[in-house]
Amino acid sequence: MSELHDRHRRVLPDWLALYYEKPLEITHGEGRHVWDAEGNRYLDFFGGILTTMTAHALPEVTKAVSEQAGRIIHSSTLYLNRPMVELAERIAHVSGIPDARVFFTTSGTEANDTALLLATAHRRSNTVLAMRNSYHGRSFSAVGITGNRGWSPTSLSPLQTLYVHGGVRGRGPFAGLGDAEFIAACVADLKDLLGHTRAPAALIAEPIQGVGGFTSPPDGLYAAFREVLDAHGILWIADEVQTGWGRTGEHFWGWQAHADNGPPDIVTFAKGIGNGMSVGGVVARSEIMNCLDANSISTFGGTQVTMAAGLANLNYLLEHDLQGNARRVGGLLIERLRAAAAQDPGVHEVRGRGLMIGVELTRPGTRLADPGRAAAVLEAARAGGLLIGKGGGHDTSALRIAPPLSLTVAEAEEGAAVLESALRSTL
């Protein structure tokens, strides 16, 4: 393993992060488990950063990929593509957006880039509202709207970005307020901000902030924001790259927790829909999607083999009610983790929805983040046969738990027991 790590360091960038003091090479997986190059078996509670959404080596998806690869893998968007049309039809239907149009990309970063292109072209403005502590991708424009310093390596940007309060419930100047007062304060801040700038193109927001540590505002915040945005003609972009497809259990899309006044103008998606294949995309109302007045194609977005995977994966998810499973099993897992955290003075909060759970670690008796312990828990969980992630705002002190949506009750109990042991061993 050290030999491969040495080769990695010689040819790949220093900023390409690896987990663990001794990095892990995953060689294969099945269901909710993966194996490393040394034959060790792990329960996977991170799914390739929320990407293996249904299961590793899901037969329905691997069969669809194999059969499509045996016919044709790729032709570009310059030719009619039956799997792309079929998947677009399904996504348009489940999006909730009237007269929806779908454009496929290869990643969530590219999906958010496309959404920004559409919004700024439609509104003729390069000003964008984004949430503090947010993350929207690695490209130049996506970094320019990312409100998390740990993932924003440059202040240069083609956009003017203004950051809004509200994405993090437990920190900041409004943290001590009740939910209704919190929403009112954030709305007042948004109104004040709009009084000092030219009309922005859009607000882009994750319903639950992923890289930021699985934080979220009270339900209804974005509905309240939407009333203000609509009054100014500002579009709402929901970044559903991590929250989409039923992961939150209660809803199919994260935005539906804020759905009093209808769906967003634009929704971006990626990660879980391909179950490991490189699929991203944008759904928008037709007048927004069709606003571009120049040619545009995608060489690799919507390629036949990834569309076949996405279609098989979405069918499996819907037919087996994985959203309902995320709600039931996720609810049990959250309660199990909260019970364990009650005995740990270094756990500030266990939060989340469905199978998207964050455990925020702080130094006992304070609100100071404890990234050192988060790293230690990650290592201890691995030693116990469990893979998890981490994230956070000013730090990386939140553990991120996001298993495949087919997780069983027994596997949830097993993972919770390992994580509880890892927390105890690092006190």
Secondary structure, DSSP 8 states (H G I E B T S, - for coil): -HHHHHHHHHHS-TTS---SSS---EEEEEBTEEEETT--EEEESSHHHHT--S-BT-HHHHHHHHHHHTT-S---TTS--HHHHHHHHHHHHHH--TTEEEEEESSHHHHHHHHHHHHHHHHT--EEEEETT----SSHHHHHT---GGG---S--SSEEEEES-S-SSSSTTTTS-HHHHHHHHHHHHHHHHTTSS--SEEEE-SSBTTTTSB---TTHHHHHHHHHHHHT-EEEEE-TTTTTTTTSS-SSGGGGG-TT---SEEEE-GGGGTTS--EEEEEEHHHHTT--S----SSTT-HHHHHHHHHHHHHHHHTTHHHHHHHHHHHHHHHHHHHHTT-TTEEEEEEETTEEEEEEB-TTS--B-HHHHHHHHHHHHHTTEE-EEE-SSS--EEEE---TT--HHHHHHHHHHHHHHHHHT-
